[in-house]
Amino acid sequence: MTNGTITDASAQTEARTAPRRWARRGLVVGAIAAPLALGAIGLSLAQNGQPGSLTPVAPVAVSALTPSGAIAAKGEVAEIFGNKFVIQDGTGRALVETGREGEDGKLVDKGETVTVQGRFEHGFLHARIVTRADGRQVVLGPAGGPPRGSLDWARDKVGLGQEPDLPALKAAVEKAGYGDVRVTGRGPRHLEVAAKGPDGQERLLHVGFDGQIRERPIL
């Protein structure tokens, strides 16, 4: 009888505590899954959505492309070679490099008129934004912001990340003597900026959210 009583009591205790354990497990799983789901949505929007804080640049003739951290050209897609394609207009041809996103050769269509904005150096236009013939914009390269998996990245995904004051930062860059300020990317706590120095030459700048400016080597 004693053993039977103990067994019955244990079974009753188990029956009462099991739902609580499963409830706790459900809360834990939910707590983990929610940020992951939010992160996935945020990352998807960043990769497939809008150029965000990137400064739009008016296109120039292909023959007018010069070394720059932020420049654009418009032309017809003449040839496609994997993640590279050639655009041409009435003034010349330029080779565009698209990185991993264009490796399947399906980013643009041959004969399509596109506008490509990015960095031009060593004879290549490294695409950052490709505007298709129908007006759709494809943002290439990192989505911007903190590195994926970092604490800053996690804060960004749930809306708690530090947001740069773009007008204030642009004003600080101009006050430091730079002109033609163009935002080309974003890091965890800084902006990547192309600008013209006091001598009129192209500069690449690392601009911290705190307003500190560090000049990078000239292209």
Sequence and secondary structure as in RCSB ss.txt:
>XXXX:A:sequence
MTNGTITDASAQTEARTAPRRWARRGLVVGAIAAPLALGAIGLSLAQNGQPGSLTPVAPVAVSALTPSGAIAAKG
EVAEIFGNKFVIQDGTGRALVETGREGEDGKLVDKGETVTVQGRFEHGFLHARIVTRADGRQVVLGPAGGPPRGS
LDWARDKVGLGQEPDLPALKAAVEKAGYGDVRVTGRGPRHLEVAAKGPDGQERLLHVGFDGQIRERPIL
>XXXX:A:secstr
 HHHHHHHHHHHHHHHHHHHHHHHHHHHHHHHHHHHHHHHHHHHHHHHS  TT      B GGG  SEEEEEEEE
EEEEEETTEEEEEETTEEEEEE GGGGTTS SS TT EEEEEEEEETTEEEEEEEE TTS EEE S  SSS TTS
HHHHHHHTT S    HHHHHHHHHHTT EEEEEEEE SSEEEEEEE TTS EEEEEEETTS EEEE   
